[in-house]
Amino acid sequence: MKKFGVGVLTGVASTIAAAATAAVTFHKIAVKPIADEEAKFEDTERKAARKAAQSHGNRF
């Protein structure tokens, strides 16, 4: 019975480790690139708005 308990604990620990690894991998592959792309888009849009305001500002 002792080996069964050790096996169950080992199985639970490895399942938790696999789930954590999958979550971290998903975050690195799917979530982070999207967040980086959005940040780059916002930065570019801010720069474009600043240029447009400067070039199309008041002439008088």
mmCIF file of the N, C-alpha and C atoms, coordinates in Angstrom:
data_MODEL
# 
_entry.id   MODEL 
# 
loop_
_atom_site.group_PDB 
_atom_site.id 
_atom_site.type_symbol 
_atom_site.label_atom_id 
_atom_site.label_alt_id 
_atom_site.label_comp_id 
_atom_site.label_asym_id 
_atom_site.label_entity_id 
_atom_site.label_seq_id 
_atom_site.pdbx_PDB_ins_code 
_atom_site.Cartn_x 
_atom_site.Cartn_y 
_atom_site.Cartn_z 
_atom_site.occupancy 
_atom_site.B_iso_or_equiv 
_atom_site.pdbx_formal_charge 
_atom_site.auth_seq_id 
_atom_site.auth_comp_id 
_atom_site.auth_asym_id 
_atom_site.auth_atom_id 
_atom_site.pdbx_PDB_model_num 
ATOM 1   N N  . MET A 1 1  ? 0.811  -1.186 0.000   1.00 0.00 ? 1  MET A N  1 
ATOM 2   C CA . MET A 1 1  ? 0.000  0.000  0.000   1.00 0.00 ? 1  MET A CA 1 
ATOM 3   C C  . MET A 1 1  ? 0.863  1.262  0.000   1.00 0.00 ? 1  MET A C  1 
ATOM 4   N N  . LYS A 1 2  ? 2.055  1.165  0.569   1.00 0.00 ? 2  LYS A N  1 
ATOM 5   C CA . LYS A 1 2  ? 2.945  2.321  0.629   1.00 0.00 ? 2  LYS A CA 1 
ATOM 6   C C  . LYS A 1 2  ? 3.394  2.742  -0.771  1.00 0.00 ? 2  LYS A C  1 
ATOM 7   N N  . LYS A 1 3  ? 3.692  1.774  -1.621  1.00 0.00 ? 3  LYS A N  1 
ATOM 8   C CA . LYS A 1 3  ? 4.117  2.085  -2.984  1.00 0.00 ? 3  LYS A CA 1 
ATOM 9   C C  . LYS A 1 3  ? 2.985  2.745  -3.771  1.00 0.00 ? 3  LYS A C  1 
ATOM 10  N N  . PHE A 1 4  ? 1.749  2.328  -3.507  1.00 0.00 ? 4  PHE A N  1 
ATOM 11  C CA . PHE A 1 4  ? 0.606  2.931  -4.188  1.00 0.00 ? 4  PHE A CA 1 
ATOM 12  C C  . PHE A 1 4  ? 0.499  4.415  -3.844  1.00 0.00 ? 4  PHE A C  1 
ATOM 13  N N  . GLY A 1 5  ? 0.644  4.751  -2.573  1.00 0.00 ? 5  GLY A N  1 
ATOM 14  C CA . GLY A 1 5  ? 0.569  6.151  -2.134  1.00 0.00 ? 5  GLY A CA 1 
ATOM 15  C C  . GLY A 1 5  ? 1.678  6.994  -2.740  1.00 0.00 ? 5  GLY A C  1 
ATOM 16  N N  . VAL A 1 6  ? 2.867  6.438  -2.776  1.00 0.00 ? 6  VAL A N  1 
ATOM 17  C CA . VAL A 1 6  ? 3.993  7.147  -3.388  1.00 0.00 ? 6  VAL A CA 1 
ATOM 18  C C  . VAL A 1 6  ? 3.726  7.337  -4.877  1.00 0.00 ? 6  VAL A C  1 
ATOM 19  N N  . GLY A 1 7  ? 3.170  6.359  -5.526  1.00 0.00 ? 7  GLY A N  1 
ATOM 20  C CA . GLY A 1 7  ? 2.860  6.460  -6.955  1.00 0.00 ? 7  GLY A CA 1 
ATOM 21  C C  . GLY A 1 7  ? 1.802  7.516  -7.224  1.00 0.00 ? 7  GLY A C  1 
ATOM 22  N N  . VAL A 1 8  ? 0.791  7.565  -6.372  1.00 0.00 ? 8  VAL A N  1 
ATOM 23  C CA . VAL A 1 8  ? -0.253 8.575  -6.538  1.00 0.00 ? 8  VAL A CA 1 
ATOM 24  C C  . VAL A 1 8  ? 0.335  9.975  -6.345  1.00 0.00 ? 8  VAL A C  1 
ATOM 25  N N  . LEU A 1 9  ? 1.140  10.161 -5.315  1.00 0.00 ? 9  LEU A N  1 
ATOM 26  C CA . LEU A 1 9  ? 1.749  11.465 -5.087  1.00 0.00 ? 9  LEU A CA 1 
ATOM 27  C C  . LEU A 1 9  ? 2.676  11.865 -6.244  1.00 0.00 ? 9  LEU A C  1 
ATOM 28  N N  . THR A 1 10 ? 3.410  10.907 -6.760  1.00 0.00 ? 10 THR A N  1 
ATOM 29  C CA . THR A 1 10 ? 4.287  11.180 -7.898  1.00 0.00 ? 10 THR A CA 1 
ATOM 30  C C  . THR A 1 10 ? 3.460  11.577 -9.122  1.00 0.00 ? 10 THR A C  1 
ATOM 31  N N  . GLY A 1 11 ? 2.380  10.859 -9.340  1.00 0.00 ? 11 GLY A N  1 
ATOM 32  C CA . GLY A 1 11 ? 1.504  11.175 -10.476 1.00 0.00 ? 11 GLY A CA 1 
ATOM 33  C C  . GLY A 1 11 ? 0.871  12.544 -10.349 1.00 0.00 ? 11 GLY A C  1 
ATOM 34  N N  . VAL A 1 12 ? 0.404  12.887 -9.167  1.00 0.00 ? 12 VAL A N  1 
ATOM 35  C CA . VAL A 1 12 ? -0.199 14.204 -8.952  1.00 0.00 ? 12 VAL A CA 1 
ATOM 36  C C  . VAL A 1 12 ? 0.840  15.298 -9.154  1.00 0.00 ? 12 VAL A C  1 
ATOM 37  N N  . ALA A 1 13 ? 2.034  15.104 -8.599  1.00 0.00 ? 13 ALA A N  1 
ATOM 38  C CA . ALA A 1 13 ? 3.087  16.110 -8.745  1.00 0.00 ? 13 ALA A CA 1 
ATOM 39  C C  . ALA A 1 13 ? 3.485  16.289 -10.206 1.00 0.00 ? 13 ALA A C  1 
ATOM 40  N N  . SER A 1 14 ? 3.609  15.208 -10.948 1.00 0.00 ? 14 SER A N  1 
ATOM 41  C CA . SER A 1 14 ? 3.998  15.327 -12.352 1.00 0.00 ? 14 SER A CA 1 
ATOM 42  C C  . SER A 1 14 ? 2.876  15.948 -13.184 1.00 0.00 ? 14 SER A C  1 
ATOM 43  N N  . THR A 1 15 ? 1.625  15.692 -12.844 1.00 0.00 ? 15 THR A N  1 
ATOM 44  C CA . THR A 1 15 ? 0.509  16.302 -13.554 1.00 0.00 ? 15 THR A CA 1 
ATOM 45  C C  . THR A 1 15 ? 0.494  17.811 -13.322 1.00 0.00 ? 15 THR A C  1 
ATOM 46  N N  . ILE A 1 16 ? 0.717  18.225 -12.084 1.00 0.00 ? 16 ILE A N  1 
ATOM 47  C CA . ILE A 1 16 ? 0.759  19.651 -11.774 1.00 0.00 ? 16 ILE A CA 1 
ATOM 48  C C  . ILE A 1 16 ? 1.923  20.318 -12.495 1.00 0.00 ? 16 ILE A C  1 
ATOM 49  N N  . ALA A 1 17 ? 3.069  19.660 -12.523 1.00 0.00 ? 17 ALA A N  1 
ATOM 50  C CA . ALA A 1 17 ? 4.233  20.213 -13.218 1.00 0.00 ? 17 ALA A CA 1 
ATOM 51  C C  . ALA A 1 17 ? 3.972  20.329 -14.719 1.00 0.00 ? 17 ALA A C  1 
ATOM 52  N N  . ALA A 1 18 ? 3.322  19.332 -15.305 1.00 0.00 ? 18 ALA A N  1 
ATOM 53  C CA . ALA A 1 18 ? 3.017  19.375 -16.734 1.00 0.00 ? 18 ALA A CA 1 
ATOM 54  C C  . ALA A 1 18 ? 2.034  20.498 -17.047 1.00 0.00 ? 18 ALA A C  1 
ATOM 55  N N  . ALA A 1 19 ? 1.030  20.687 -16.191 1.00 0.00 ? 19 ALA A N  1 
ATOM 56  C CA . ALA A 1 19 ? 0.061  21.760 -16.404 1.00 0.00 ? 19 ALA A CA 1 
ATOM 57  C C  . ALA A 1 19 ? 0.728  23.129 -16.289 1.00 0.00 ? 19 ALA A C  1 
ATOM 58  N N  . ALA A 1 20 ? 1.618  23.293 -15.322 1.00 0.00 ? 20 ALA A N  1 
ATOM 59  C CA . ALA A 1 20 ? 2.328  24.562 -15.168 1.00 0.00 ? 20 ALA A CA 1 
ATOM 60  C C  . ALA A 1 20 ? 3.224  24.838 -16.372 1.00 0.00 ? 20 ALA A C  1 
ATOM 61  N N  . THR A 1 21 ? 3.896  23.822 -16.844 1.00 0.00 ? 21 THR A N  1 
ATOM 62  C CA . THR A 1 21 ? 4.757  23.978 -18.025 1.00 0.00 ? 21 THR A CA 1 
ATOM 63  C C  . THR A 1 21 ? 3.932  24.361 -19.245 1.00 0.00 ? 21 THR A C  1 
ATOM 64  N N  . ALA A 1 22 ? 2.784  23.719 -19.415 1.00 0.00 ? 22 ALA A N  1 
ATOM 65  C CA . ALA A 1 22 ? 1.909  24.043 -20.542 1.00 0.00 ? 22 ALA A CA 1 
ATOM 66  C C  . ALA A 1 22 ? 1.416  25.487 -20.454 1.00 0.00 ? 22 ALA A C  1 
ATOM 67  N N  . ALA A 1 23 ? 1.075  25.941 -19.259 1.00 0.00 ? 23 ALA A N  1 
ATOM 68  C CA . ALA A 1 23 ? 0.595  27.317 -19.087 1.00 0.00 ? 23 ALA A CA 1 
ATOM 69  C C  . ALA A 1 23 ? 1.690  28.325 -19.417 1.00 0.00 ? 23 ALA A C  1 
ATOM 70  N N  . VAL A 1 24 ? 2.899  28.082 -18.947 1.00 0.00 ? 24 VAL A N  1 
ATOM 71  C CA . VAL A 1 24 ? 4.014  28.997 -19.217 1.00 0.00 ? 24 VAL A CA 1 
ATOM 72  C C  . VAL A 1 24 ? 4.334  29.008 -20.708 1.00 0.00 ? 24 VAL A C  1 
ATOM 73  N N  . THR A 1 25 ? 4.338  27.853 -21.333 1.00 0.00 ? 25 THR A N  1 
ATOM 74  C CA . THR A 1 25 ? 4.619  27.770 -22.761 1.00 0.00 ? 25 THR A CA 1 
ATOM 75  C C  . THR A 1 25 ? 3.560  28.489 -23.575 1.00 0.00 ? 25 THR A C  1 
ATOM 76  N N  . PHE A 1 26 ? 2.296  28.306 -23.224 1.00 0.00 ? 26 PHE A N  1 
ATOM 77  C CA . PHE A 1 26 ? 1.207  28.994 -23.917 1.00 0.00 ? 26 PHE A CA 1 
ATOM 78  C C  . PHE A 1 26 ? 1.367  30.506 -23.785 1.00 0.00 ? 26 PHE A C  1 
ATOM 79  N N  . HIS A 1 27 ? 1.720  30.969 -22.603 1.00 0.00 ? 27 HIS A N  1 
ATOM 80  C CA . HIS A 1 27 ? 1.895  32.403 -22.388 1.00 0.00 ? 27 HIS A CA 1 
ATOM 81  C C  . HIS A 1 27 ? 3.029  32.950 -23.251 1.00 0.00 ? 27 HIS A C  1 
ATOM 82  N N  . LYS A 1 28 ? 4.139  32.220 -23.333 1.00 0.00 ? 28 LYS A N  1 
ATOM 83  C CA . LYS A 1 28 ? 5.285  32.682 -24.116 1.00 0.00 ? 28 LYS A CA 1 
ATOM 84  C C  . LYS A 1 28 ? 4.992  32.666 -25.611 1.00 0.00 ? 28 LYS A C  1 
ATOM 85  N N  . ILE A 1 29 ? 4.232  31.666 -26.074 1.00 0.00 ? 29 ILE A N  1 
ATOM 86  C CA . ILE A 1 29 ? 4.003  31.509 -27.507 1.00 0.00 ? 29 ILE A CA 1 
ATOM 87  C C  . ILE A 1 29 ? 2.811  32.318 -28.002 1.00 0.00 ? 29 ILE A C  1 
ATOM 88  N N  . ALA A 1 30 ? 1.726  32.369 -27.254 1.00 0.00 ? 30 ALA A N  1 
ATOM 89  C CA . ALA A 1 30 ? 0.497  32.980 -27.747 1.00 0.00 ? 30 ALA A CA 1 
ATOM 90  C C  . ALA A 1 30 ? 0.213  34.355 -27.162 1.00 0.00 ? 30 ALA A C  1 
ATOM 91  N N  . VAL A 1 31 ? 0.415  34.549 -25.889 1.00 0.00 ? 31 VAL A N  1 
ATOM 92  C CA . VAL A 1 31 ? -0.017 35.783 -25.236 1.00 0.00 ? 31 VAL A CA 1 
ATOM 93  C C  . VAL A 1 31 ? 1.018  36.894 -25.369 1.00 0.00 ? 31 VAL A C  1 
ATOM 94  N N  . LYS A 1 32 ? 2.263  36.602 -25.097 1.00 0.00 ? 32 LYS A N  1 
ATOM 95  C CA . LYS A 1 32 ? 3.299  37.632 -25.089 1.00 0.00 ? 32 LYS A CA 1 
ATOM 96  C C  . LYS A 1 32 ? 3.499  38.294 -26.449 1.00 0.00 ? 32 LYS A C  1 
ATOM 97  N N  . PRO A 1 33 ? 3.552  37.549 -27.566 1.00 0.00 ? 33 PRO A N  1 
ATOM 98  C CA . PRO A 1 33 ? 3.720  38.220 -28.863 1.00 0.00 ? 33 PRO A CA 1 
ATOM 99  C C  . PRO A 1 33 ? 2.573  39.175 -29.188 1.00 0.00 ? 33 PRO A C  1 
ATOM 100 N N  . ILE A 1 34 ? 1.359  38.827 -28.798 1.00 0.00 ? 34 ILE A N  1 
ATOM 101 C CA . ILE A 1 34 ? 0.220  39.705 -29.044 1.00 0.00 ? 34 ILE A CA 1 
ATOM 102 C C  . ILE A 1 34 ? 0.353  40.977 -28.222 1.00 0.00 ? 34 ILE A C  1 
ATOM 103 N N  . ALA A 1 35 ? 0.754  40.843 -26.973 1.00 0.00 ? 35 ALA A N  1 
ATOM 104 C CA . ALA A 1 35 ? 0.929  42.011 -26.112 1.00 0.00 ? 35 ALA A CA 1 
ATOM 105 C C  . ALA A 1 35 ? 2.048  42.902 -26.641 1.00 0.00 ? 35 ALA A C  1 
ATOM 106 N N  . ASP A 1 36 ? 3.130  42.309 -27.102 1.00 0.00 ? 36 ASP A N  1 
ATOM 107 C CA . ASP A 1 36 ? 4.235  43.097 -27.668 1.00 0.00 ? 36 ASP A CA 1 
ATOM 108 C C  . ASP A 1 36 ? 3.797  43.828 -28.934 1.00 0.00 ? 36 ASP A C  1 
ATOM 109 N N  . GLU A 1 37 ? 3.009  43.152 -29.768 1.00 0.00 ? 37 GLU A N  1 
ATOM 110 C CA . GLU A 1 37 ? 2.530  43.768 -30.999 1.00 0.00 ? 37 GLU A CA 1 
ATOM 111 C C  . GLU A 1 37 ? 1.607  44.947 -30.691 1.00 0.00 ? 37 GLU A C  1 
ATOM 112 N N  . GLU A 1 38 ? 0.735  44.783 -29.692 1.00 0.00 ? 38 GLU A N  1 
ATOM 113 C CA . GLU A 1 38 ? -0.157 45.878 -29.315 1.00 0.00 ? 38 GLU A CA 1 
ATOM 114 C C  . GLU A 1 38 ? 0.632  47.065 -28.770 1.00 0.00 ? 38 GLU A C  1 
ATOM 115 N N  . ALA A 1 39 ? 1.656  46.796 -27.986 1.00 0.00 ? 39 ALA A N  1 
ATOM 116 C CA . ALA A 1 39 ? 2.475  47.878 -27.447 1.00 0.00 ? 39 ALA A CA 1 
ATOM 117 C C  . ALA A 1 39 ? 3.201  48.613 -28.572 1.00 0.00 ? 39 ALA A C  1 
ATOM 118 N N  . LYS A 1 40 ? 3.708  47.875 -29.547 1.00 0.00 ? 40 LYS A N  1 
ATOM 119 C CA . LYS A 1 40 ? 4.388  48.495 -30.677 1.00 0.00 ? 40 LYS A CA 1 
ATOM 120 C C  . LYS A 1 40 ? 3.418  49.341 -31.494 1.00 0.00 ? 40 LYS A C  1 
ATOM 121 N N  . PHE A 1 41 ? 2.188  48.825 -31.693 1.00 0.00 ? 41 PHE A N  1 
ATOM 122 C CA . PHE A 1 41 ? 1.170  49.565 -32.435 1.00 0.00 ? 41 PHE A CA 1 
ATOM 123 C C  . PHE A 1 41 ? 0.816  50.865 -31.720 1.00 0.00 ? 41 PHE A C  1 
ATOM 124 N N  . GLU A 1 42 ? 0.642  50.808 -30.401 1.00 0.00 ? 42 GLU A N  1 
ATOM 125 C CA . GLU A 1 42 ? 0.321  52.008 -29.636 1.00 0.00 ? 42 GLU A CA 1 
ATOM 126 C C  . GLU A 1 42 ? 1.453  53.031 -29.718 1.00 0.00 ? 42 GLU A C  1 
ATOM 127 N N  . ASP A 1 43 ? 2.683  52.562 -29.647 1.00 0.00 ? 43 ASP A N  1 
ATOM 128 C CA . ASP A 1 43 ? 3.829  53.470 -29.744 1.00 0.00 ? 43 ASP A CA 1 
ATOM 129 C C  . ASP A 1 43 ? 3.872  54.130 -31.115 1.00 0.00 ? 43 ASP A C  1 
ATOM 130 N N  . THR A 1 44 ? 3.662  53.364 -32.160 1.00 0.00 ? 44 THR A N  1 
ATOM 131 C CA . THR A 1 44 ? 3.667  53.900 -33.518 1.00 0.00 ? 44 THR A CA 1 
ATOM 132 C C  . THR A 1 44 ? 2.526  54.889 -33.703 1.00 0.00 ? 44 THR A C  1 
ATOM 133 N N  . GLU A 1 45 ? 1.360  54.559 -33.183 1.00 0.00 ? 45 GLU A N  1 
ATOM 134 C CA . GLU A 1 45 ? 0.214  55.456 -33.314 1.00 0.00 ? 45 GLU A CA 1 
ATOM 135 C C  . GLU A 1 45 ? 0.457  56.772 -32.564 1.00 0.00 ? 45 GLU A C  1 
ATOM 136 N N  . ARG A 1 46 ? 1.072  56.697 -31.403 1.00 0.00 ? 46 ARG A N  1 
ATOM 137 C CA . ARG A 1 46 ? 1.386  57.903 -30.635 1.00 0.00 ? 46 ARG A CA 1 
ATOM 138 C C  . ARG A 1 46 ? 2.372  58.789 -31.402 1.00 0.00 ? 46 ARG A C  1 
ATOM 139 N N  . LYS A 1 47 ? 3.389  58.170 -31.998 1.00 0.00 ? 47 LYS A N  1 
ATOM 140 C CA . LYS A 1 47 ? 4.362  58.939 -32.781 1.00 0.00 ? 47 LYS A CA 1 
ATOM 141 C C  . LYS A 1 47 ? 3.702  59.578 -34.004 1.00 0.00 ? 47 LYS A C  1 
ATOM 142 N N  . ALA A 1 48 ? 2.822  58.843 -34.670 1.00 0.00 ? 48 ALA A N  1 
ATOM 143 C CA . ALA A 1 48 ? 2.133  59.378 -35.847 1.00 0.00 ? 48 ALA A CA 1 
ATOM 144 C C  . ALA A 1 48 ? 1.222  60.537 -35.466 1.00 0.00 ? 48 ALA A C  1 
ATOM 145 N N  . ALA A 1 49 ? 0.535  60.427 -34.346 1.00 0.00 ? 49 ALA A N  1 
ATOM 146 C CA . ALA A 1 49 ? -0.336 61.510 -33.911 1.00 0.00 ? 49 ALA A CA 1 
ATOM 147 C C  . ALA A 1 49 ? 0.478  62.749 -33.579 1.00 0.00 ? 49 ALA A C  1 
ATOM 148 N N  . ARG A 1 50 ? 1.625  62.568 -32.976 1.00 0.00 ? 50 ARG A N  1 
ATOM 149 C CA . ARG A 1 50 ? 2.477  63.700 -32.644 1.00 0.00 ? 50 ARG A CA 1 
ATOM 150 C C  . ARG A 1 50 ? 2.983  64.386 -33.924 1.00 0.00 ? 50 ARG A C  1 
ATOM 151 N N  . LYS A 1 51 ? 3.367  63.589 -34.929 1.00 0.00 ? 51 LYS A N  1 
ATOM 152 C CA . LYS A 1 51 ? 3.829  64.163 -36.195 1.00 0.00 ? 51 LYS A CA 1 
ATOM 153 C C  . LYS A 1 51 ? 2.701  64.901 -36.903 1.00 0.00 ? 51 LYS A C  1 
ATOM 154 N N  . ALA A 1 52 ? 1.500  64.287 -36.909 1.00 0.00 ? 52 ALA A N  1 
ATOM 155 C CA . ALA A 1 52 ? 0.370  64.900 -37.590 1.00 0.00 ? 52 ALA A CA 1 
ATOM 156 C C  . ALA A 1 52 ? -0.008 66.216 -36.919 1.00 0.00 ? 52 ALA A C  1 
ATOM 157 N N  . ALA A 1 53 ? 0.016  66.265 -35.616 1.00 0.00 ? 53 ALA A N  1 
ATOM 158 C CA . ALA A 1 53 ? -0.321 67.493 -34.914 1.00 0.00 ? 53 ALA A CA 1 
ATOM 159 C C  . ALA A 1 53 ? 0.704  68.575 -35.201 1.00 0.00 ? 53 ALA A C  1 
ATOM 160 N N  . GLN A 1 54 ? 1.954  68.190 -35.311 1.00 0.00 ? 54 GLN A N  1 
ATOM 161 C CA . GLN A 1 54 ? 3.001  69.177 -35.578 1.00 0.00 ? 54 GLN A CA 1 
ATOM 162 C C  . GLN A 1 54 ? 2.926  69.688 -37.019 1.00 0.00 ? 54 GLN A C  1 
ATOM 163 N N  . SER A 1 55 ? 2.689  68.814 -37.960 1.00 0.00 ? 55 SER A N  1 
ATOM 164 C CA . SER A 1 55 ? 2.717  69.229 -39.355 1.00 0.00 ? 55 SER A CA 1 
ATOM 165 C C  . SER A 1 55 ? 1.414  69.884 -39.792 1.00 0.00 ? 55 SER A C  1 
ATOM 166 N N  . HIS A 1 56 ? 0.298  69.602 -39.141 1.00 0.00 ? 56 HIS A N  1 
ATOM 167 C CA . HIS A 1 56 ? -0.993 70.163 -39.522 1.00 0.00 ? 56 HIS A CA 1 
ATOM 168 C C  . HIS A 1 56 ? -1.510 71.136 -38.463 1.00 0.00 ? 56 HIS A C  1 
ATOM 169 N N  . GLY A 1 57 ? -0.612 71.696 -37.738 1.00 0.00 ? 57 GLY A N  1 
ATOM 170 C CA . GLY A 1 57 ? -0.997 72.635 -36.688 1.00 0.00 ? 57 GLY A CA 1 
ATOM 171 C C  . GLY A 1 57 ? -1.419 73.977 -37.262 1.00 0.00 ? 57 GLY A C  1 
ATOM 172 N N  . ASN A 1 58 ? -1.596 74.957 -36.393 1.00 0.00 ? 58 ASN A N  1 
ATOM 173 C CA . ASN A 1 58 ? -1.981 76.286 -36.812 1.00 0.00 ? 58 ASN A CA 1 
ATOM 174 C C  . ASN A 1 58 ? -0.878 76.933 -37.653 1.00 0.00 ? 58 ASN A C  1 
ATOM 175 N N  . ARG A 1 59 ? -1.280 77.579 -38.716 1.00 0.00 ? 59 ARG A N  1 
ATOM 176 C CA . ARG A 1 59 ? -0.319 78.257 -39.580 1.00 0.00 ? 59 ARG A CA 1 
ATOM 177 C C  . ARG A 1 59 ? -0.217 79.736 -39.221 1.00 0.00 ? 59 ARG A C  1 
ATOM 178 N N  . PHE A 1 60 ? -1.163 80.208 -38.502 1.00 0.00 ? 60 PHE A N  1 
ATOM 179 C CA . PHE A 1 60 ? -1.201 81.647 -38.220 1.00 0.00 ? 60 PHE A CA 1 
ATOM 180 C C  . PHE A 1 60 ? -0.750 81.939 -36.837 1.00 0.00 ? 60 PHE A C  1 
# 
